[in-house]
Amino acid sequence: MMKKSLRFPFVLLLSVAVFSLFGFRAALLGRRFIGVRFPVVAPAVPPPPAVLPNATLIRLAAMEVGEAELRKDVESLLEGSFASVYDGGGGGGGGGRRFRSYSWRRENHFQGQRRPRLPVQFSSPKYTRFFPEFRRALRDWFRSHRYQPEVMSELVGLIKRPIDRHRGRPDSQKRFGSCAVVGNSGILMNNDHGELIDGHDLVIRLNNARTQGYHRNVGSKTGLSFVNSNILHACALRDGCFCHPYGGSVPMVMYICQAIHFLDYTVCNSSHKAPLLVTDVRFDGLCARIVKYYSLKRFVEATGKPPEEWKKAHDEKLFHYSSGMQAVMLAVGICDRVSIFGFGKSAEARHHYHTNQKKELDLHDYEAEYALYSDLAERPQLGLAALQGRSN
């Protein structure tokens, strides 16, 4: 079974042809299964239609628990009220609350850090010049907050074209020929995939994972750094906002975990030589719905319980997609062919190859994400239906 094989060291090769809104033709190559190739041109006899997603699951997946809190935070920040976002006053009987988190946006990579701190640069009056740009960036980002799966067809313009301009390449709507998304799972240490990874046109790495000392397993080439904004927040606390483990010329794409992280973005973007891009909030919302849908589906199939009880197994306010999942979706939107390395787990392997972390984060449903990858490879019609929100 594809799903079972995804739990072990593997290379997943997706040959993607974007058609209409968003469709797939995929090829699969893995350790425990033989590659299957789908032609780009549809066969004369169309395959039987896939079972469409369940309407109840789609409805539940569309519920954004923290949307009202997000809006309140953004409004407070635009008004210049940082204290209300950080501490929330003293109401509620428990003193000041922790920084407000919302649904699929919060990821605690820094244990023990109870709330984010303002970047050190903003403690100086001379940096007040960044405040207008901060408010503009935050306002523009939030203004696009809506469900619009068509954003997948805009990713080339939003992400690839700025990268091409940075590299002095002709401006075009062509996608990258081949892309490798390198996850951080410890299973990477079981194989010497370094040269295979570096052979792709674009190599995407996650959350500043180290490559030094691991070249034989993970490669040395990096064309795009994909991070969550907690990573950039830590960088902004350093002198000079240093956040370039792969070199200052490597573009960085970041998704926003907390609205206040636009402060870090504004300061760091002013000194970043390569493009520092923020994912479109429509793309974030699409990824959130997809992962929640697959998690709901997995819960129902595994337990036999109604999907409404899913929230008993997952904290709705903290649950969201992993950085790896969104990086894969980004690659699908800007690349003709996508290879995935270092996604999966093993009892013998560390959670991340470059750290001593053994336990995975419970705010993600990795098995649900593996099921998504399986559908993208084996049942592209189902993936298309889920993205468009169609149901039976």
C-alpha positions in Angstrom: 0.0 0.0 0.0 1.2 3.5 -0.8 0.2 4.8 2.6 2.2 2.2 4.4 5.3 2.7 2.3 5.3 6.4 3.1 6.1 5.7 6.7 9.5 4.4 5.7 12.5 6.0 3.9 11.4 6.8 0.5 11.7 9.1 -2.5 8.3 10.2 -3.9 8.5 11.5 -7.5 5.6 13.6 -8.7 5.4 14.5 -12.3 2.9 17.3 -12.4 1.1 18.9 -15.3 -1.1 21.8 -14.3 -4.3 21.9 -16.2 -7.5 23.9 -15.8 -7.5 25.1 -12.1 -5.2 22.5 -10.7 -4.7 18.9 -11.7 -2.1 16.2 -11.5 -0.4 13.6 -13.6 2.0 11.8 -11.3 4.8 9.3 -11.3 5.9 7.4 -8.3 9.3 5.9 -7.3 9.9 4.4 -3.9 11.8 1.8 -2.1 8.9 -0.6 -1.6 7.0 -0.2 -4.8 7.6 0.0 -8.5 7.2 3.3 -10.3 3.9 3.9 -12.2 3.8 6.6 -14.9 0.8 8.5 -16.1 0.9 10.1 -19.6 0.6 13.8 -19.8 -2.0 13.3 -22.6 -5.2 11.8 -21.3 -5.9 8.2 -22.6 -8.7 7.6 -25.1 -10.8 5.9 -22.5 -11.0 8.0 -19.3 -10.4 6.3 -16.0 -13.4 5.7 -13.7 -14.3 8.8 -11.7 -12.9 8.9 -8.2 -15.2 9.0 -5.2 -15.6 12.7 -4.4 -14.8 14.0 -0.9 -17.5 13.9 1.7 -19.5 17.1 2.1 -19.6 16.9 5.9 -15.8 16.6 6.0 -15.4 19.5 3.7 -17.7 21.6 5.8 -15.9 20.8 9.0 -12.5 21.4 7.4 -13.6 24.9 6.3 -14.2 26.0 9.9 -11.5 28.4 11.1 -11.7 28.4 14.8 -9.3 31.3 15.4 -10.4 33.6 12.5 -12.1 36.2 14.8 -9.0 36.3 17.1 -6.7 36.7 14.1 -8.8 39.7 12.8 -8.7 41.3 16.3 -4.9 40.9 16.5 -4.4 42.4 13.0 -6.7 45.3 13.8 -4.8 46.0 17.1 -1.4 45.9 15.3 -2.6 48.2 12.5 -3.7 50.7 15.2 -0.3 50.5 16.8 -1.5 48.7 19.9 1.3 46.1 20.5 0.6 45.7 24.2 -3.0 44.5 23.5 -1.6 41.8 21.2 1.1 40.6 23.6 -0.6 40.8 26.9 -4.2 41.4 26.3 -4.6 43.5 29.4 -5.4 41.9 32.7 -8.9 40.6 32.1 -10.0 37.0 32.7 -8.8 36.6 36.3 -5.4 35.2 35.3 -3.5 38.3 34.6 -2.1 39.0 31.1 -2.8 36.2 28.7 -0.2 34.6 26.4 0.1 35.9 22.8 -3.1 35.0 21.0 -2.7 32.1 18.6 -5.1 31.1 15.9 -6.0 27.8 14.4 -3.5 26.6 11.9 -0.9 29.4 12.3 1.0 28.7 15.5 4.0 26.4 15.7 6.1 26.2 18.8 9.6 25.4 17.6 11.2 27.2 20.6 10.3 25.4 23.7 10.2 27.6 26.8 9.6 30.8 24.9 6.3 31.8 26.3 5.7 34.8 24.0 7.5 36.4 21.2 9.7 39.4 21.9 9.9 42.5 19.7 13.0 42.5 17.5 15.8 44.2 19.2 15.9 46.8 16.3 12.5 48.1 17.3 13.6 49.1 20.7 15.5 52.0 19.1 13.6 55.1 17.9 15.5 55.1 14.6 13.6 52.0 13.6 10.2 53.7 13.8 10.7 54.3 10.1 9.8 50.7 9.5 6.4 51.0 11.1 4.6 52.4 8.0 6.0 49.5 5.9 5.1 47.0 8.6 1.5 48.2 8.6 1.3 48.2 4.8 2.6 44.6 4.5 0.3 43.4 7.3 -2.7 45.2 5.8 -2.1 43.9 2.2 -1.5 40.3 3.5 -4.7 40.2 5.6 -6.8 41.9 2.8 -6.4 38.7 0.8 -7.7 36.5 3.6 -10.4 34.3 1.9 -10.8 30.9 0.5 -9.6 30.9 -3.1 -8.1 27.7 -4.4 -7.3 29.4 -7.7 -4.3 30.8 -5.9 -2.4 27.6 -7.0 -2.3 28.9 -10.5 -0.8 32.2 -9.3 2.2 30.7 -7.5 4.5 31.0 -10.5 3.9 34.8 -10.5 4.0 35.1 -6.7 7.1 33.0 -6.1 9.0 31.9 -9.1 9.1 35.1 -11.1 10.7 37.1 -8.2 13.3 34.4 -7.9 14.0 34.5 -11.6 14.4 38.3 -11.5 16.9 37.9 -8.6 18.9 35.5 -10.7 18.9 37.7 -13.8 16.7 35.2 -15.8 14.1 36.2 -18.4 10.7 36.9 -16.9 8.3 34.2 -17.9 5.4 32.0 -16.6 7.4 28.8 -17.1 7.7 26.6 -14.1 10.9 25.0 -12.9 11.6 21.7 -14.7 12.4 19.6 -11.6 12.3 20.4 -7.9 13.4 18.5 -4.8 11.7 19.3 -1.5 14.0 18.0 1.3 12.3 17.3 4.6 14.1 17.0 7.8 13.3 13.5 8.9 16.1 11.3 10.4 15.4 8.7 7.7 17.5 10.7 5.4 20.6 9.3 7.1 19.7 5.8 5.8 20.4 6.7 2.2 23.0 8.5 0.2 20.7 10.7 -1.8 22.9 13.8 -1.8 23.8 13.7 -5.5 20.3 12.8 -6.5 18.9 15.8 -4.6 21.5 18.2 -6.0 20.6 17.1 -9.6 17.3 18.9 -9.5 16.8 22.4 -11.0 15.6 23.7 -7.7 16.3 22.4 -4.2 13.9 23.5 -1.4 15.0 23.1 2.2 12.9 23.6 5.4 13.4 25.7 8.5 17.1 26.3 8.0 18.1 22.7 8.4 21.9 22.3 8.4 23.6 20.7 5.4 27.2 21.0 6.6 28.4 17.5 7.5 25.4 15.8 5.9 26.1 16.4 2.2 26.3 12.7 1.3 22.7 12.2 2.6 20.9 15.5 2.0 23.0 17.2 -0.7 24.6 20.6 -0.6 22.6 22.6 -3.1 19.9 25.0 -1.9 17.9 27.2 -4.3 15.0 28.2 -1.9 14.8 28.3 1.9 11.2 27.7 3.1 10.6 28.6 6.8 7.9 29.4 9.2 8.0 32.9 10.7 9.1 31.6 14.1 12.4 30.9 12.4 12.7 34.5 11.1 11.7 35.8 14.5 14.7 34.1 16.1 16.9 35.5 13.3 15.6 39.1 13.9 16.8 38.9 17.5 20.4 38.6 16.2 22.6 41.5 15.3 22.1 42.3 11.6 19.1 40.0 11.4 21.3 37.1 10.2 19.2 34.3 8.8 21.2 33.0 5.9 22.6 29.5 6.6 22.7 28.7 2.9 24.2 32.1 1.9 22.8 35.6 1.6 22.0 35.1 -2.1 19.4 32.3 -1.4 15.8 33.4 -1.6 13.6 32.7 1.3 9.8 32.0 1.5 8.1 32.3 4.8 4.6 31.6 6.0 3.3 33.7 8.9 2.6 31.9 12.2 1.6 35.1 14.1 0.6 38.4 12.7 3.1 40.3 14.8 5.9 38.5 13.0 5.4 41.0 10.1 7.6 43.3 12.3 10.5 40.8 11.9 9.7 40.5 8.2 9.8 44.3 7.7 13.2 44.7 9.5 14.8 41.6 7.9 13.6 42.4 4.4 15.4 45.7 4.5 18.7 43.9 4.8 18.0 40.7 2.8 19.9 40.7 -0.4 17.8 37.9 -1.9 14.0 37.9 -2.1 12.3 37.4 1.2 8.7 36.4 0.3 5.6 35.8 2.4 3.2 33.1 1.3 -0.2 34.4 0.2 -2.7 34.0 2.9 -5.1 32.4 0.4 -2.5 29.7 -0.1 -2.1 29.2 3.6 -5.8 28.8 4.0 -6.0 26.3 1.2 -3.3 24.2 2.8 -5.1 24.4 6.1 -8.3 23.1 4.7 -6.7 20.3 2.8 -4.8 18.9 5.8 -7.8 19.2 8.1 -9.9 17.4 5.6 -7.4 14.5 5.3 -7.1 14.4 9.1 -10.9 14.3 9.6 -11.1 11.5 6.9 -8.4 9.5 8.6 -10.0 9.9 12.0 -13.4 8.6 10.7 -11.8 5.7 8.9 -9.6 4.7 11.8 -12.1 5.1 14.7 -15.5 4.7 13.1 -16.6 7.7 15.1 -18.5 10.7 13.6 -16.2 13.5 12.3 -17.6 15.9 14.8 -15.6 14.1 17.5 -12.3 14.8 15.7 -11.8 17.8 18.0 -11.5 15.4 21.0 -8.4 14.0 19.5 -6.9 17.2 18.2 -6.6 20.7 19.7 -8.4 22.8 17.0 -6.6 26.0 17.9 -3.1 24.5 17.6 -3.7 22.0 14.8 -2.3 22.9 11.4 -0.2 21.7 8.5 3.5 21.1 8.7 6.1 23.3 7.0 6.9 20.3 4.8 3.4 19.9 3.6 3.1 23.5 2.5 6.5 23.4 0.9 5.4 20.4 -1.1 2.2 22.2 -2.2 4.3 25.2 -3.2 6.6 23.0 -5.3 3.6 21.5 -7.0 2.5 25.0 -8.0 5.9 26.1 -9.4 7.5 22.9 -10.7 6.8 20.5 -13.5 8.3 17.6 -11.6 8.6 17.3 -7.8 10.7 14.9 -5.8 10.2 14.5 -2.0 13.0 13.4 0.3 13.1 13.0 4.0 9.3 12.7 4.6 8.4 9.8 6.8 9.4 8.3 10.0 11.1 5.3 11.6 11.4 4.0 15.1 15.1 4.0 14.8 15.4 7.5 13.3 15.4 10.9 14.9 12.5 13.2 14.2 14.9 15.7 12.6 18.2 14.5 11.2 20.1 17.5 12.4 18.8 17.7 16.0 18.3 15.4 18.9 14.5 15.7 18.8 13.0 12.3 19.0 9.3 13.1 19.5 7.2 14.6 16.7 5.0 17.7 17.3 1.5 16.7 18.2 0.0 19.8 16.5 0.5 18.1 13.1 -1.2 15.0 11.6 1.7 13.5 9.6 -0.2 10.4 8.6 -2.9 12.6 7.1 -0.3 14.5 5.1 1.2 11.2 3.9 -2.3 10.3 2.7 -2.4 13.5 0.7 0.9 12.8 -1.0 -0.4 9.3 -1.8 -3.5 10.8 -3.5 -1.5 13.4 -5.4 0.6 10.5 -6.8 -2.1 7.8 -7.3 -5.4 9.5 -7.5 -5.0 13.0 -9.0 -8.7 13.3 -9.6 -9.4 13.1 -5.9 -6.7 15.7 -5.1 -8.3 18.0 -7.6 -11.8 17.5 -6.1 -10.5 18.2 -2.6 -8.8 21.4 -3.7 -11.9 22.7 -5.5 -14.1 21.8 -2.5 -16.4 19.4 -4.5 -18.2 16.7 -2.7 -20.6 13.8 -3.2 
